[in-house]
Amino acid sequence: MEESHILYDDTEQTATRFVGIAGEAARFDVVITTTSHFYGKKLVAVIQSGRTAILNDEDALNLPYLMEAFNITDEEEAEEFSRFLSANL
């Protein structure tokens, strides 16, 4: 069996925010983690889908990226999610 090599092993204090959003088109239960590990971006997870992405303000405005990253199939849902993220990242 080959040996595995640990590429990094960091421990740090983070700020984690849990937010439930009920919009016109969808509901999202979101976890936003602020860490220094991702060069100013935040770790965003949608609890319903289990999908996670590392985002900044620019990424929050990119609807095709959000739709793919979080498996959102409806553009109106993606727009609502984008507006939330733009105001809260």
N, C-alpha and C positions, 0 to 999 in steps of 0.2 A: 504494500500500500504506500502510495506517495505521501510525503509530508505536506501538510498545508502550511501556507505562509500568511501570517496575519499582516495585513497591509496597514491597518491603523487600529488603535484601541484607545479611544479618548473618553473621558468622563467630564461632564460639565453641568453647571446649573443652567436650566432653560426656563423660559416662560411659556406656559401652554394655556391656550384659551379654547374653551368648548362653547360653540355657538349653534343654536338651532334657528334655522331661518325658514319661515313659511311665506313664500311669494305667491304671486298669482298663478304661476305655471308649475311650481314644484316646491318640495320641502327638502332642505339639506341640513344634515347634522354634521357639523364641521369641527375639526380640530386644527388649530393653527399653533405651530410651535416655533418660537423664536430662539435661534441658536447662532453661535458664531461659526458654526461648522460649514455653512453653505454660502459664505462670502456675501452676506447681506440679504440673501433670499430666505424665505420661510418655508417650512415643511407644512404642507396643507394636506389633510386627509379627510375624505368624505366617508363617514362611518357606514352609511347604507350600502355603498358599493365596495368598500374596502380599498378604494383607489387612492393613491398618494402621489403628490407631485411637489417639486421644489420650485417655488414661484416668487417673482418680484412684481412690482407694479406694472411693468411692461407686459409680462406674461399674463397678468390678470385681464388685460384688454384683448388678448389674442384668442378670439372665439374658437377657431379651428383647433388650436392647441388644447384649450380647456375641454372641448368636446371629446377629443381623443384621450386626453390624460384621465378624465373622469368618467369616460364612457357615457356621455350625455348625447342623446340622439335628437333632442328637440332644440332648435335654435333659440326659441323664446326662453327655455330653461337656462340655456348657456348664457344668454344676455343677462338674466336676473342674477345668476351666479357671478358673472363678471362684474356687475355693478356692486354686489356685496364685497367681493374681493378687492376691487379698486378702492373702496372706502375703508377697508379694514386690514390691509396688509401693511 
